[in-house]
Amino acid sequence: MKITYFGTGGGAGIPEIFCSCRVCEAARQNRGKDIRTRSQAAINDDLIIDFPVDTFLHTLYGGLDMRKYRHVLITHSHFDHFLHQDLFSRPQGADIPLNIYVTEGSSKQVVQVKEAREEAFATGKRIRTDEMEIKIHIVRYFETFGLLGYRVTPLRARHAANVESAIYLIEDTAEGKRLLWAHDTGLLPNDTKDYLVKEGGRLDFVSLDCTLERGNCITAGHMDLERCITMLSWLREHGLADGNTKAAISHIGHFLKRTHAELEAEAGELGFITAYDGMTLSI
């Protein structure tokens, strides 16, 4: 099972556009792993997680070819994870639908755009040209569905109160590998923890949100290194992770006040891999 991180940044990426902090200045000077675009990843070259505002940059510079992907899991509707307008790029020669898996609350913007476009076509305000057919699949917390040989379970995230956010438990049934994708969430809500304990099963890989400065959690909807330690410890205590479980941190912003090298050294001592744009892991 392979995971490719196309983007590993927080909501504004690194460097933030107007910021002159030490981390953003280091990114401008050093570039490389200090540059972080918005969160997006691929599983095994056939399943995409999130479709952020930086999908174009990942196409231009990161080697992402969205033409070969037909299935996209969406965590939530914030623009750094889901820029729904870009779904409606007009392709030439595309004859296979693009399938979007998203919670009902986070799907509303897509539906509104589709309805507005259809009205424009119907009234003659716009001439229909070749377009990608978009199929929206509503996912529900704790309801597992099959997809491309994966078993996918959306779990409730602890994020913004007014946004229906999901994290994903993904099992590759062919290889028997299991991963938990937990970005844009704080410590897990009780119903998600209850579900994981009830279902059981060891995780081979965990990717955790690490947006905030260590020891300075300004919101419950993200994590710092201490919360990542707490979550990984909880998973181990309940038999969901062990010493062979790989754990990575991502969704990293300048709030951490660490360059990539600094964070990599600090997190590495705690047993975490620090993800960077373009990183590929095999589990």
C-alpha positions in Angstrom: 0.0 0.0 0.0 1.4 3.3 -1.1 0.7 6.8 0.2 1.8 9.9 -1.7 1.6 13.3 0.0 1.1 16.0 -2.7 0.4 18.7 -0.1 1.2 18.8 3.6 0.4 22.3 4.7 -2.3 23.9 6.9 -5.0 26.2 5.7 -2.7 28.9 4.4 0.3 26.7 3.4 3.9 27.8 4.0 5.0 30.5 3.4 1.8 32.3 4.2 1.3 35.1 1.6 1.7 38.1 3.8 3.8 36.6 6.6 7.4 37.5 7.6 7.8 35.0 10.5 11.0 33.0 10.8 9.4 29.8 9.3 7.9 31.6 6.3 11.1 33.4 5.6 13.0 30.2 5.8 10.6 28.6 3.3 11.1 31.5 0.9 14.9 31.1 1.1 15.3 27.4 1.4 12.3 26.2 -0.6 12.4 22.4 -0.8 10.8 20.6 2.1 10.0 23.9 3.8 7.4 24.8 1.1 4.0 23.3 2.1 1.0 23.4 -0.2 -2.6 22.6 1.0 -3.5 19.0 2.1 -3.9 16.4 -0.6 -2.8 12.7 -1.0 -3.2 9.6 -3.1 -3.5 6.0 -2.0 -2.0 3.5 -4.4 -2.3 5.8 -7.4 -6.1 5.2 -7.7 -7.7 7.0 -4.8 -7.4 10.7 -4.0 -8.0 12.3 -0.6 -9.2 15.9 -0.8 -9.3 18.3 -3.7 -7.9 21.6 -2.4 -7.3 25.0 -3.9 -3.7 23.8 -4.6 -4.7 20.9 -6.8 -3.6 23.0 -9.8 -0.2 23.5 -8.2 0.1 19.8 -7.5 -0.7 19.2 -11.2 1.8 21.8 -12.3 4.7 21.0 -10.0 4.0 17.9 -8.0 3.4 15.2 -10.7 -0.4 14.8 -9.9 -2.3 13.7 -13.0 -6.0 14.0 -12.0 -7.0 12.5 -15.4 -6.2 9.0 -14.1 -8.2 9.3 -10.9 -11.9 8.5 -10.8 -12.6 8.6 -7.1 -12.0 11.4 -4.5 -12.6 11.2 -0.8 -13.4 14.7 0.7 -12.8 15.3 4.4 -14.8 18.6 4.6 -15.8 21.7 2.7 -13.0 24.2 3.7 -11.3 25.5 0.6 -7.9 24.1 1.7 -9.4 20.7 1.4 -12.2 21.1 -1.2 -12.3 23.7 -3.9 -15.5 22.5 -5.5 -15.4 25.1 -8.3 -12.4 23.4 -9.9 -14.4 20.2 -10.3 -16.1 21.8 -13.2 -13.1 22.4 -15.4 -14.1 21.6 -19.0 -12.1 18.6 -20.2 -11.5 17.4 -23.7 -12.0 13.6 -24.3 -13.1 12.8 -20.7 -15.8 10.1 -20.9 -15.6 8.6 -17.4 -17.4 10.2 -14.5 -15.4 11.7 -11.5 -16.9 10.3 -8.3 -16.8 12.5 -5.2 -17.4 11.0 -1.8 -18.4 13.6 0.7 -20.7 14.2 3.8 -24.1 15.7 3.0 -23.2 18.9 4.8 -20.0 19.4 2.8 -21.8 18.5 -0.5 -24.1 21.5 -0.5 -21.7 23.8 -2.3 -21.2 21.3 -5.1 -24.9 20.8 -5.6 -25.5 24.6 -5.7 -22.8 25.1 -8.4 -24.2 22.2 -10.5 -27.8 23.6 -10.2 -26.6 27.1 -11.2 -24.7 25.8 -14.2 -27.7 23.7 -15.4 -30.0 26.7 -15.1 -27.5 28.8 -17.2 -27.5 26.1 -19.9 -31.3 25.8 -19.8 -31.8 29.5 -20.2 -29.2 30.0 -22.9 -27.0 32.2 -20.7 -24.3 29.7 -21.2 -23.5 27.3 -24.1 -22.8 23.7 -23.0 -19.3 22.4 -24.0 -17.4 19.2 -23.0 -17.5 18.8 -19.3 -16.5 16.3 -16.7 -19.5 14.4 -15.4 -19.5 14.7 -11.6 -21.2 12.1 -9.5 -21.7 13.0 -5.8 -21.9 10.1 -3.3 -23.1 11.0 0.2 -21.1 9.3 2.9 -22.3 8.9 6.5 -20.4 8.5 9.7 -19.6 4.9 10.7 -21.2 3.4 7.5 -18.6 1.4 5.6 -18.7 1.2 1.8 -16.6 -0.6 -0.8 -14.6 1.2 -3.4 -11.9 -0.1 -5.7 -11.1 -3.0 -3.5 -10.9 -0.8 -0.4 -13.2 -0.8 2.6 -13.8 2.9 3.5 -15.4 4.1 6.7 -16.0 7.8 7.3 -15.6 8.7 11.0 -16.6 11.9 12.8 -13.9 14.5 13.2 -13.6 17.1 15.9 -13.2 20.2 13.8 -15.3 23.4 13.1 -18.8 23.4 14.7 -20.5 24.5 11.6 -18.8 22.1 9.2 -19.6 18.4 8.7 -16.1 17.0 8.8 -14.9 13.4 8.3 -11.7 11.5 8.8 -11.3 8.1 7.1 -10.5 4.6 8.0 -9.3 2.8 4.8 -8.5 -0.8 4.4 -6.8 -2.3 1.3 -8.6 -5.6 1.2 -6.1 -7.1 -1.3 -3.0 -6.4 0.9 -4.8 -6.4 4.2 -3.4 -3.0 5.1 -5.3 -0.5 7.2 -4.7 3.2 7.6 -6.4 6.1 9.5 -6.4 9.5 7.8 -7.0 12.0 10.6 -6.5 15.5 9.2 -8.3 18.6 10.3 -9.4 17.1 13.6 -8.5 17.5 17.2 -8.6 14.6 19.7 -11.1 12.1 18.5 -14.8 12.5 19.6 -16.2 9.8 21.8 -18.4 8.1 19.1 -15.4 7.8 16.8 -13.3 6.3 19.6 -16.1 3.9 20.5 -16.4 2.8 16.8 -12.6 2.1 16.5 -12.5 0.1 19.7 -15.6 -1.9 18.8 -14.3 -2.7 15.3 -10.8 -3.4 16.5 -8.0 -4.4 14.2 -4.5 -3.1 14.0 -3.6 0.0 12.0 -0.6 -0.2 9.7 -0.4 3.6 9.2 -1.8 6.7 10.8 -1.6 10.2 9.4 -2.3 12.8 12.0 -3.1 16.5 11.9 -0.3 18.6 13.5 -1.3 22.2 12.8 -0.5 23.9 16.1 2.5 24.9 18.2 3.5 22.3 20.7 1.8 23.0 24.1 -0.3 25.9 22.6 -3.5 24.4 21.3 -5.5 27.5 20.4 -8.4 25.5 19.1 -10.0 22.1 19.8 -10.3 21.4 16.1 -6.6 20.7 15.4 -3.7 19.0 17.1 -0.1 19.7 18.2 2.6 17.2 18.9 1.3 16.6 22.4 -2.1 15.7 21.2 -0.6 13.5 18.5 1.3 11.7 21.2 -1.9 11.3 23.2 -3.8 10.0 20.2 -1.1 7.5 19.2 -0.8 6.3 22.9 -4.6 5.8 23.0 -4.5 3.8 19.8 -1.8 1.6 21.3 -3.6 1.2 24.6 -6.6 -0.2 22.7 -4.7 -2.6 20.5 -5.3 -0.4 17.4 -1.6 0.4 16.9 1.7 -1.2 18.0 5.4 -0.7 17.5 5.1 -1.6 13.8 2.5 1.0 13.1 3.9 3.9 11.1 2.7 7.3 12.3 3.1 10.5 10.3 2.3 14.1 11.0 1.0 16.5 8.3 -1.3 19.5 7.8 1.6 21.6 9.1 1.5 25.4 9.3 3.8 28.2 10.5 1.9 28.0 13.8 4.3 25.2 14.8 7.2 27.7 14.6 9.5 25.0 13.2 11.3 24.6 9.9 11.0 21.1 8.3 14.4 20.1 9.6 13.6 21.2 13.1 10.2 19.6 13.2 11.6 16.4 11.6 14.2 16.1 14.4 11.7 16.9 17.2 9.0 14.6 15.9 11.4 11.8 15.0 12.5 11.5 18.6 8.8 10.9 19.4 8.4 8.2 16.8 6.7 10.3 14.1 7.5 10.7 10.4 7.2 14.4 9.3 5.5 14.4 6.0 6.6 16.8 3.2 5.2 17.7 -0.2 6.0 14.9 -2.6 6.8 12.3 0.0 5.8 8.7 -0.8 5.6 5.9 1.8 5.0 2.2 1.4 3.4 0.3 4.2 
